[in-house]
Amino acid sequence: MLLALLLLLVVGGLLLWFFNGPGGDHGANGSDDDSDSSPRADLTRAAALLRDAPALHYTGTMGITGASGGEDARVDLIVSNPADALGTLRMPSSPALNYVGIDGSSFLRGKTEAWRSLGMAEKSKVLAKHPSLVQPGMFFSQDLATALAPPELAKTVLAKDVPDEKITVGEPVTAGDHTCTPIHADDTTICLSDERVDGARFVDRISFSGGTVVLDIKAMSRQEVERFSTDFRSELPQIRDSVDPRIKVTTQILRDYKGECAPTACVFTARVTVTYLGSTSDPDASKAVPVTYSWAIDRDGTPVELDPDCSGALLLKPGDSQDLSCTGTGPSVGPGASRGQYHGKIIISDRALTAKEYEDLVRLAADNSEKIAGLPDPPTPR
């Protein structure tokens, strides 16, 4: 009886070994089951590494809507966990445009040649004067900083909407000085590092829509993250005077004085009109636009004293207009002189942000800096 029991235990053990293999209870990678070594499991663990990363550094290429020559732009961008972003966008053989992203909005600043390379030749001189608000669809299908923030990238890597049978693994490819293994999930390819951190593989590279966007990804050290936070807050003031390319502001001089004014004073009047160039169904089509204005008046070539209301700011909704006036007062004239030759012009510019909106963004940037400082140190898988 005892011998029969021993034989039964031995046979049972052999059968378990046969079906499971050595270490079969822990899967191919020593984990709880074989599903832990599947592409889906690899993506899930990789997404967990990204979700709480303080910031990620992206370099690579992306297609730009309307870019001259159909060439791809070079991107060098740091995006924080709360979706603050700082970096550059450069077309081949052209100057770089500086990129700032915050709170779902992106801003570009650059020279005339840089704007021309993006297919904006007609507006390049105007755009080069101020940073410009870049709406999704203008150059990119969606807001870059929002799409590339670590938590949002983690959602992309999870590929929840892609069935398991459509997630496939390719042959290892070279990414910089190492190799990574591409996992194809619908039209997105996620290349996972061969190195592991606590069983997880870091995302070395990601490409979208058949290669129209190919970005290498690097985890950042704590020092690099702190430097980004400092640089971001110092660069934020550049967006204060940003403009919206979808807005057109025009003026109409209501009277041509030709110098026919009183000897010591002349009143100039102009009508300011705001036009929205985008789709009228866009929510921003009815949003009030901040417009700054400033008069310059001279008499016989000499600048004259202006009333306080000769410069300022107003809010106008697209389609609306407002009349502005300015009085220029020249010095008194001597006996016999009846008139002076007055000349006046008004300088106007729209603004993408009101003063309050900009102040709110400054406070948000400070809050976001504290948030990423409280996140754990990023992993260093390679």
Backbone torsions as a table, in degrees:
resi	resn	phi	psi	omega
1	MET	NA	-45.9	178.5
2	LEU	-62.9	-41.4	-179.8
3	LEU	-63.7	-40.7	-179.9
4	ALA	-63.9	-39.0	178.6
5	LEU	-64.8	-41.8	178.3
6	LEU	-63.0	-42.9	179.2
7	LEU	-62.4	-39.5	179.4
8	LEU	-63.0	-41.3	178.8
9	LEU	-65.3	-40.7	-179.6
10	VAL	-65.1	-45.8	-180.0
11	VAL	-62.8	-42.1	178.3
12	GLY	-60.8	-42.3	179.4
13	GLY	-63.9	-39.8	178.9
14	LEU	-64.7	-40.2	179.1
15	LEU	-64.1	-42.2	177.3
16	LEU	-62.0	-42.0	179.0
17	TRP	-63.9	-38.2	-177.6
18	PHE	-65.1	-44.3	-175.9
19	PHE	-77.8	-35.2	-175.5
20	ASN	-97.6	-26.5	-176.6
21	GLY	79.6	168.5	177.4
22	PRO	-60.9	129.9	-179.5
23	GLY	69.5	16.3	-175.1
24	GLY	-59.9	-24.5	-179.6
25	ASP	-67.9	-14.2	-173.7
26	HIS	-118.0	6.9	178.3
27	GLY	75.5	-179.9	-174.6
28	ALA	-65.3	-28.2	-176.1
29	ASN	-110.0	20.2	179.4
30	GLY	77.3	15.1	179.4
31	SER	-94.7	-173.3	-169.5
32	ASP	-69.1	-34.0	179.5
33	ASP	-152.1	172.6	-175.8
34	ASP	-65.6	-24.9	-179.2
35	SER	-63.7	-22.0	-179.9
36	ASP	-68.3	-13.8	178.6
37	SER	-104.1	9.1	-179.3
38	SER	-79.2	160.1	175.6
39	PRO	-56.1	-40.4	179.2
40	ARG	-61.3	-42.1	179.6
41	ALA	-66.6	-38.9	177.5
42	ASP	-61.6	-41.3	179.1
43	LEU	-66.6	-38.5	-179.8
44	THR	-63.6	-44.3	179.4
45	ARG	-68.5	-37.8	178.6
46	ALA	-64.3	-39.7	178.8
47	ALA	-63.4	-36.4	179.2
48	ALA	-64.1	-34.4	177.2
49	LEU	-65.6	-36.0	-175.5
50	LEU	-77.9	-33.2	-166.6
51	ARG	-55.1	-41.2	-176.5
52	ASP	-107.6	15.4	177.9
53	ALA	-64.1	131.2	179.3
54	PRO	-60.0	-38.2	179.9
55	ALA	-164.5	157.8	177.2
56	LEU	-130.0	147.0	179.2
57	HIS	-107.8	120.5	-178.7
58	TYR	-109.3	135.8	169.9
59	THR	-136.9	143.6	179.4
60	GLY	158.5	-152.1	-175.8
61	THR	-130.8	154.5	173.6
62	MET	-152.9	148.0	176.6
63	GLY	-74.6	143.9	-178.4
64	ILE	-117.9	126.5	177.5
65	THR	-61.7	124.2	176.5
66	GLY	83.5	0.2	-178.2
67	ALA	-64.2	141.9	-179.0
68	SER	-67.2	137.7	177.3
69	GLY	77.6	-3.4	179.1
70	GLY	67.5	18.4	-178.5
71	GLU	-82.4	158.3	177.6
72	ASP	-86.3	151.4	178.1
73	ALA	-90.8	148.2	173.4
74	ARG	-89.5	133.3	-176.8
75	VAL	-118.5	134.8	172.3
76	ASP	-135.7	103.8	-166.5
77	LEU	-140.4	135.1	171.0
78	ILE	-109.0	127.7	-179.2
79	VAL	-124.2	126.4	-178.5
80	SER	-85.4	170.7	179.9
81	ASN	-57.6	-41.2	178.6
82	PRO	-83.0	8.7	176.6
83	ALA	79.0	27.7	163.1
84	ASP	-80.5	141.5	-175.9
85	ALA	-142.7	148.2	-179.9
86	LEU	-148.1	136.8	178.2
87	GLY	169.3	-155.6	-177.7
88	THR	-136.8	155.4	176.0
89	LEU	-131.2	126.3	-173.1
90	ARG	-139.2	127.8	170.3
91	MET	-83.7	151.3	-179.7
92	PRO	-55.1	136.4	177.4
93	SER	62.7	23.8	178.5
94	SER	-131.7	156.5	176.4
95	PRO	-63.7	158.1	-179.9
96	ALA	-81.5	151.8	168.2
97	LEU	-103.9	136.9	177.3
98	ASN	-81.5	137.2	-175.8
99	TYR	-116.1	132.4	172.5
100	VAL	-131.2	129.6	177.4
101	GLY	-127.5	137.0	178.0
102	ILE	-160.4	138.6	173.7
103	ASP	54.9	38.6	177.2
104	GLY	81.0	5.5	178.5
105	SER	-119.3	143.2	179.8
106	SER	-119.2	144.2	-178.7
107	PHE	-131.2	137.6	177.4
108	LEU	-121.1	142.7	177.0
109	ARG	-137.1	131.7	-179.7
110	GLY	-171.5	175.3	-178.7
111	LYS	-76.0	167.6	-179.2
112	THR	-55.0	-44.4	-177.8
113	GLU	-62.2	-35.9	-179.9
114	ALA	-66.6	-41.3	178.8
115	TRP	-68.1	-36.8	177.5
116	ARG	-61.1	-38.5	-178.3
117	SER	-66.4	-18.2	177.6
118	LEU	-94.4	10.7	178.8
119	GLY	82.9	21.4	-177.8
120	MET	-113.2	42.4	-175.1
121	ALA	-59.8	-41.3	-176.4
122	GLU	-63.6	-35.0	-177.1
123	LYS	-104.7	4.0	-170.0
124	SER	-58.4	-40.5	-178.1
125	LYS	-67.4	-38.4	178.9
126	VAL	-70.1	-44.1	-177.9
127	LEU	-65.8	-28.9	-178.6
128	ALA	-71.6	-14.3	-177.9
129	LYS	-78.8	-30.0	-176.7
130	HIS	-140.6	155.9	168.7
131	PRO	-60.0	149.4	-176.2
132	SER	-120.8	136.4	173.5
133	LEU	-70.4	128.3	-177.6
134	VAL	-110.2	112.0	-179.2
135	GLN	-85.2	147.9	173.4
136	PRO	-54.1	135.1	-177.5
137	GLY	98.8	-19.3	179.3
138	MET	-73.1	-50.7	175.1
139	PHE	-124.2	-33.3	-176.8
140	PHE	-120.7	153.8	-178.7
141	SER	-69.3	-25.3	177.5
142	GLN	-148.3	167.5	-178.2
143	ASP	-64.1	123.6	-174.2
144	LEU	-60.2	-51.4	-175.4
145	ALA	-61.0	-39.4	179.8
146	THR	-66.0	-45.2	-176.2
147	ALA	-69.8	-28.3	-174.4
148	LEU	-102.9	1.6	174.9
149	ALA	-60.1	139.8	-175.2
150	PRO	-48.0	-45.8	179.6
151	PRO	-63.2	-36.5	-179.5
152	GLU	-72.9	-37.6	176.2
153	LEU	-63.6	-36.3	177.5
154	ALA	-59.7	-40.2	177.8
155	LYS	-63.5	-39.9	178.2
156	THR	-62.5	-44.0	-178.4
157	VAL	-66.2	-33.8	178.6
158	LEU	-61.7	-32.4	178.0
159	ALA	49.8	48.6	-176.5
160	LYS	-60.7	-31.0	-176.6
161	ASP	-83.8	-2.1	-178.7
162	VAL	-100.2	122.5	178.7
163	PRO	-61.4	149.6	-178.2
164	ASP	-55.2	-38.3	-176.5
165	GLU	-69.1	-14.3	177.8
166	LYS	-98.6	6.0	175.1
167	ILE	-100.6	115.1	-175.4
168	THR	-124.3	158.7	-177.7
169	VAL	-111.0	132.6	178.4
170	GLY	-100.9	-178.8	177.1
171	GLU	-75.2	146.6	179.1
172	PRO	-55.2	144.5	178.7
173	VAL	-127.3	162.9	179.5
174	THR	-84.7	130.5	175.5
175	ALA	-130.3	98.6	-176.1
176	GLY	70.2	-123.0	-176.6
177	ASP	-100.7	18.2	-179.0
178	HIS	-149.4	-177.0	177.8
179	THR	-116.2	156.5	174.8
180	CYS	-141.0	160.1	-176.7
181	THR	-105.2	118.9	-178.6
182	PRO	-77.7	134.6	172.8
183	ILE	-117.1	120.8	-176.1
184	HIS	-95.2	123.2	178.5
185	ALA	-128.8	97.0	-175.7
186	ASP	61.9	-122.9	-178.5
187	ASP	-97.6	14.5	178.5
188	THR	-114.5	137.1	176.2
189	THR	-118.0	123.7	-179.3
190	ILE	-112.4	117.3	-177.3
191	CYS	-98.7	116.0	-175.2
192	LEU	-98.1	136.3	179.0
193	SER	-60.4	148.2	175.2
194	ASP	-75.8	-18.8	177.1
195	GLU	-81.1	148.6	-178.0
196	ARG	-121.6	148.4	172.3
197	VAL	-124.6	112.3	-176.9
198	ASP	51.4	41.6	177.7
199	GLY	84.8	-8.6	-178.2
200	ALA	-100.6	150.6	178.6
201	ARG	-112.1	134.4	-177.2
202	PHE	-79.5	150.5	176.7
203	VAL	-81.1	111.8	179.6
204	ASP	-84.6	-32.9	-174.3
205	ARG	-153.3	146.7	175.8
206	ILE	-139.6	139.2	177.5
207	SER	-132.6	145.8	-176.3
208	PHE	-121.1	155.1	171.1
209	SER	46.2	56.4	175.1
210	GLY	66.5	26.0	175.5
211	GLY	95.3	8.5	176.7
212	THR	-68.0	-23.2	174.5
213	VAL	-130.9	121.5	177.7
214	VAL	-129.7	113.5	-174.9
215	LEU	-127.3	127.9	170.2
216	ASP	-83.9	144.5	-174.1
217	ILE	-123.9	135.4	179.4
218	LYS	-131.0	130.9	173.0
219	ALA	-70.3	147.1	-174.4
220	MET	-108.5	144.7	176.4
221	SER	-72.6	165.0	178.6
222	ARG	-59.5	-40.5	178.7
223	GLN	-63.0	-40.8	179.3
224	GLU	-66.1	-38.0	178.2
225	VAL	-65.1	-43.7	179.1
226	GLU	-63.8	-39.1	178.5
227	ARG	-64.8	-39.7	177.6
228	PHE	-60.7	-45.2	-178.8
229	SER	-59.7	-41.6	178.3
230	THR	-65.9	-46.8	-179.4
231	ASP	-63.2	-39.2	-177.2
232	PHE	-63.4	-46.2	-179.1
233	ARG	-65.8	-31.7	179.3
234	SER	-75.1	-26.0	-179.4
235	GLU	-89.3	-16.8	-175.4
236	LEU	-58.0	-37.0	-179.6
237	PRO	-57.5	-18.8	-178.9
238	GLN	-64.4	-22.3	-177.6
239	ILE	-88.4	-4.2	-176.4
240	ARG	-57.5	-41.1	-177.9
241	ASP	-102.7	25.6	-178.0
242	SER	-67.9	154.8	179.8
243	VAL	-117.7	165.3	178.8
244	ASP	-112.3	112.7	-177.4
245	PRO	-61.3	-14.5	178.4
246	ARG	-80.7	-6.9	-177.3
247	ILE	-105.3	134.8	174.5
248	LYS	-122.4	126.0	179.2
249	VAL	-115.1	124.8	-179.2
250	THR	-123.4	158.4	176.2
251	THR	-129.0	149.9	176.2
252	GLN	-128.6	119.2	177.0
253	ILE	-70.4	123.4	-172.7
254	LEU	-82.4	-16.7	177.6
255	ARG	-153.0	133.1	177.7
256	ASP	-95.9	105.4	-171.8
257	TYR	-76.7	-29.6	-178.5
258	LYS	49.5	33.5	176.6
259	GLY	80.0	2.5	-177.8
260	GLU	-85.3	70.3	-179.4
261	CYS	-122.9	172.3	175.3
262	ALA	-60.5	157.5	-175.0
263	PRO	-57.5	-31.8	-175.5
264	THR	-118.1	-1.8	-178.2
265	ALA	-149.5	151.2	177.8
266	CYS	-148.2	132.1	-179.6
267	VAL	-105.3	124.4	178.1
268	PHE	-108.5	141.3	-177.6
269	THR	-133.4	139.2	178.2
270	ALA	-142.4	152.8	177.0
271	ARG	-107.5	125.2	-179.6
272	VAL	-101.9	129.5	-178.5
273	THR	-128.0	136.2	178.5
274	VAL	-108.0	131.3	178.6
275	THR	-124.5	137.7	176.7
276	TYR	-98.1	124.3	-174.4
277	LEU	-91.8	-9.4	-179.7
278	GLY	-86.5	-166.8	179.9
279	SER	-69.2	137.1	-178.9
280	THR	-69.4	-15.2	177.1
281	SER	-83.4	-8.9	178.6
282	ASP	-67.8	135.9	178.5
283	PRO	-56.0	-30.8	-179.2
284	ASP	-74.2	-9.1	-178.2
285	ALA	-65.7	-21.2	179.3
286	SER	-114.0	8.7	-179.1
287	LYS	-80.2	136.2	179.2
288	ALA	-63.1	139.6	-176.6
289	VAL	-107.8	126.1	174.1
290	PRO	-71.9	128.0	179.7
291	VAL	-125.7	126.7	174.4
292	THR	-98.9	148.8	179.2
293	TYR	-143.6	152.7	179.3
294	SER	-156.5	127.8	178.3
295	TRP	-91.7	152.7	170.9
296	ALA	-134.2	121.2	-177.0
297	ILE	-131.1	137.8	175.1
298	ASP	-133.6	159.1	173.3
299	ARG	-124.2	119.6	-177.5
300	ASP	56.5	34.2	175.8
301	GLY	89.4	-5.3	-179.1
302	THR	-106.3	124.9	178.3
303	PRO	-56.8	142.4	-178.0
304	VAL	-117.0	166.6	-179.6
305	GLU	-68.5	138.2	-177.7
306	LEU	-115.9	151.5	174.9
307	ASP	-68.2	156.7	-179.4
308	PRO	-59.5	-28.9	-177.6
309	ASP	-82.7	11.7	-179.5
310	CYS	-81.1	-3.5	174.3
311	SER	-149.0	153.6	-179.8
312	GLY	162.6	-156.7	-178.6
313	ALA	-142.6	151.4	177.6
314	LEU	-144.4	162.7	176.7
315	LEU	-111.6	123.9	179.3
316	LEU	-131.2	134.3	174.4
317	LYS	-80.9	148.5	177.3
318	PRO	-54.0	134.6	-176.5
319	GLY	96.5	-17.0	179.9
320	ASP	-93.4	162.4	176.9
321	SER	-142.1	162.0	179.2
322	GLN	-148.4	140.4	178.3
323	ASP	-89.8	135.8	178.7
324	LEU	-124.2	141.6	178.6
325	SER	-129.9	157.1	179.9
326	CYS	-148.3	133.6	178.1
327	THR	-105.4	126.1	174.6
328	GLY	-107.2	128.0	-176.9
329	THR	-113.9	117.8	-179.8
330	GLY	-93.6	171.6	178.8
331	PRO	-67.2	156.6	179.0
332	SER	-62.9	152.6	-176.5
333	VAL	-105.2	157.0	-178.7
334	GLY	-77.2	174.2	-179.8
335	PRO	-56.7	134.8	176.9
336	GLY	91.5	-20.5	179.7
337	ALA	-84.5	131.1	-177.0
338	SER	-112.7	-27.0	-174.9
339	ARG	-140.8	153.5	169.7
340	GLY	-119.9	156.1	-178.8
341	GLN	-89.1	103.5	-179.3
342	TYR	-92.4	141.9	172.8
343	HIS	-133.4	136.1	179.9
344	GLY	-140.4	149.1	173.5
345	LYS	-146.9	155.6	178.8
346	ILE	-117.6	135.5	179.1
347	ILE	-108.3	124.5	-177.2
348	ILE	-126.5	155.1	175.0
349	SER	-158.8	138.2	174.9
350	ASP	-82.3	163.8	177.0
351	ARG	-132.0	138.8	179.2
352	ALA	-75.1	-24.7	-176.2
353	LEU	-125.5	138.6	169.5
354	THR	-76.6	167.1	178.9
355	ALA	-59.7	-40.6	179.8
356	LYS	-66.3	-41.3	179.5
357	GLU	-61.4	-40.4	178.7
358	TYR	-66.0	-44.2	178.9
359	GLU	-61.1	-37.5	177.2
360	ASP	-63.5	-38.3	179.2
361	LEU	-68.1	-36.4	177.2
362	VAL	-62.4	-42.9	177.6
363	ARG	-66.1	-39.6	178.8
364	LEU	-62.6	-40.7	179.3
365	ALA	-61.2	-39.5	178.3
366	ALA	-65.6	-42.5	178.4
367	ASP	-63.9	-41.6	180.0
368	ASN	-65.4	-34.7	177.7
369	SER	-62.7	-42.3	177.1
370	GLU	-65.4	-36.0	-179.1
371	LYS	-64.2	-47.8	-177.0
372	ILE	-72.2	-25.0	176.5
373	ALA	-67.6	-26.9	-178.7
374	GLY	-87.6	-6.5	179.4
375	LEU	-78.5	154.1	-179.3
376	PRO	-66.0	157.2	177.4
377	ASP	-57.6	138.9	-178.0
378	PRO	-68.1	153.0	178.4
379	PRO	-70.7	155.9	176.4
380	THR	-124.8	81.2	-174.7
381	PRO	-72.5	-15.9	-179.6
382	ARG	-144.0	NA	NA
